[in-house]
Structures are given as structure tokens and as C-alpha cells.
Amino acid sequence: MTPQQMSQGNCKTPSFLRNAWAKELVLVVSFTIGGLIIILPTISPYTKYAIMINQASPYNHPVLLLDNGNILNGSSHPQDPQGPSLEWLKKL
């Protein structure tokens, strides 16, 4: 749109934003911040790595089950690796 068309009132969005900024500054700023809060996490590179770490981390942790003093089901050591490796995270 040309500036002449905008000055004639054919495009209402810029005039609406200009009036809203002049009259209700707090509302415009709060809606802008709210929109950024919704949009920024989806495009953040940290979100990608958080998803990768969560996928590589096991959901359940080893728990030793005791039955009359005998260990029924458990790993040899509680810190034995279970699930995919996180070596890619150390190389970042």
C-alpha cells in the first residue's frame, strides 16, 4: 500500500495500532509481552536441546525390591546407565 492510500483510510490496521498505542499503552505492551511469551519458546534453540535430553532420560528409575531380604529385581548398581547415551550433550 502506498502512503497516500494509507492516509486516505483504506488501511485500518496502522491507524488502529497508532490509536491503541496512544490511548491504551499498558494494554498494547501487555499483549505484546504475552504474545512473545507464547511465541519465543517455540523458536528457541534451548527448546530443541531440552526435548532431546528429555527423550534420552529414562522415565523410570531403578528401585530395589526386597522380598524376605532377597533382592528380586534391580541393577547391579543404582547408577548403571539405562537408556540412550548422553554423549552428544557432552560434545556441545
C-alpha positions in Angstrom: 0.0 0.0 0.0 1.2 3.4 -0.8 1.4 6.2 1.9 -1.3 8.0 0.0 -3.7 5.1 0.3 -2.9 4.7 4.0 -3.6 8.4 4.6 -7.0 8.1 2.9 -8.0 5.5 5.5 -8.0 2.4 3.2 -5.8 0.5 5.6 -7.2 0.4 9.1 -4.6 -1.6 10.9 -1.9 1.0 11.2 -4.4 3.6 12.4 -5.8 1.2 14.9 -2.3 0.4 16.3 -1.4 4.1 16.4 -4.6 4.9 18.3 -4.3 2.0 20.6 -0.6 2.9 21.4 -1.7 6.5 22.1 -4.7 5.7 24.3 -4.1 2.3 25.9 -0.3 1.9 26.1 -0.5 -0.6 29.0 -2.8 -2.9 27.1 -0.7 -2.8 23.9 2.5 -3.6 25.9 0.9 -6.4 27.9 -0.5 -8.0 24.8 2.9 -7.7 23.1 4.7 -9.3 26.1 2.0 -12.1 26.3 2.4 -12.8 22.6 6.2 -13.0 22.9 5.9 -15.4 25.9 3.8 -17.7 23.7 5.9 -17.5 20.5 9.5 -17.3 21.8 9.8 -20.8 23.5 8.7 -22.5 20.2 11.6 -20.9 18.3 14.2 -21.0 21.0 17.2 -23.3 20.4 17.1 -24.3 24.1 13.8 -26.0 23.5 15.4 -28.4 20.9 18.0 -29.5 23.4 15.6 -29.8 26.3 13.4 -32.1 24.1 16.5 -34.2 23.2 17.6 -34.5 26.9 14.1 -35.5 28.0 13.9 -38.2 25.3 17.2 -39.6 26.3 16.4 -39.6 30.0 14.6 -42.7 31.4 11.2 -42.1 32.8 11.6 -44.8 35.5 14.4 -45.2 37.9 15.7 -48.5 39.3 14.2 -49.4 42.6 15.4 -52.4 44.6 12.6 -54.7 45.5 13.1 -56.7 48.7 11.3 -60.0 49.5 12.3 -61.5 52.8 15.8 -60.0 52.5 16.4 -61.1 48.9 16.9 -58.6 46.1 14.4 -59.6 43.4 14.7 -57.1 40.6 17.4 -54.5 40.4 20.5 -53.5 38.6 24.0 -54.3 39.9 24.5 -50.7 40.8 21.9 -47.8 41.0 24.0 -45.6 38.8 24.4 -48.2 36.0 23.4 -46.5 32.7 20.0 -47.3 31.5 18.6 -45.9 28.2 20.3 -44.0 25.4 23.7 -42.3 25.9 24.0 -38.6 26.5 27.5 -38.4 24.9 26.2 -35.9 22.3 25.4 -33.5 25.2 29.0 -33.6 26.5 30.3 -32.7 23.0 28.3 -29.5 22.7 
